[in-house]
């Protein structure tokens, strides 16, 4: 699957699923740089930042799981073979932890 197709699926599903919880979402690594992304070799890394400080409600995690399931199903419909040809990594860190400096590597200088 092309990087653009996968990115489109992720973002189409992101807004209706997590809009009320979402502070921000970032793609990082080779998928964000694009020039060194190698289809079938590189993974797709994404950081999801909910709009909560330190403690996120259970509802957010339930909806995050549903979002991931829909993304995976749509990608598989297009022929993605998870773990062999394609891989996606989704990380979640709450807004409060990032702003506290705990994850300062995520902040641009």
N, C-alpha and C positions, 0 to 999 in steps of 0.2 A: 504494500500500500504506500502510496506517495505521502510524504510528510504533510503536504497541504491538505490532503483528504482527511488524514487522521486529525490534524489540528482543527479542521472544520467541524468534524463530528464532536470533538471534545467541547468546543465553544458553543455549538448549537444546543448541546445538552446541558451545559453549565448554567446558563441564565435561568431557564425555567425551574431547574432543580434546586439551585442554591442561592438564588438572587437575594432572598430576604436575610440570608446569613453571611453573605460574602463581603469581605472587605476588599480583597484583591486576589488575583491569580496570576502566576508568572510561569512562563516556560523558560527553562534554563538548560545549560549544557549544549551539546552539539545540535539539538533540535532548534534551539534559540539562535545559534550562530549560523545555521543553515549551510554555510560553505563547507563544513567538515562533517556533516551528517551523511552517513552511509546507509542507504536502505538495506534492510536485512541484517545489519550489523549494529548500528547505533540504536540506542533506546530513546524514548521520549520522556523527558523529565519535566514534571510540573509541580509547582508549589501552590497549594490552596490555603489562603489565609482568611479564616472566618473573623467576623467583626465582634469578637469577644475578647475579654481580658482574662487569660489564664484558665478559665473554666468554660467549656462549651456545653450547651444543653444536649441531651441525648438525641433530640429531634434533628440536630445538625448532623450527627454521625449517621443516623438512619437515612437521612436524605443524601448524604455523601456516598453511602453504600449503594443506594438506588441509582445515583448518577453514574458511578463506576460500572455497575452492572449494565446499564443502558449503553454506555460507551463501548464496553467490551462486546456486547451483542451486535451492535451496529458495525463494529470493525470486523467481527467474525463473518457477518453477512457479506462483507466485501472480500473475504478470503484470507484474513489475517490468521496466522497460526501462532498463538501466544507462546512465548518462551523458546521458540525455534527461529522464527523469522522476524518477529516483532516483540518488543518489550516496552512496557510503559511503567514509569515509576511516579507515583503520586504521593507527595509529602504534605502533611498538614501541620502547621504551627499557628497557634492563636496570635492575634494581633498584640496582645499585651506582652507576650514573651519576646516577640521580635522587637517591639519598641523599647523593652527594658535593656536591650543590648545583649541578651543571651545568645541570640543568633545574629550577631553583627556581621557575619560573613554575607548575609543576604542584603545588606544595605550598600547602595552604590555610594562611592566617594565623589 
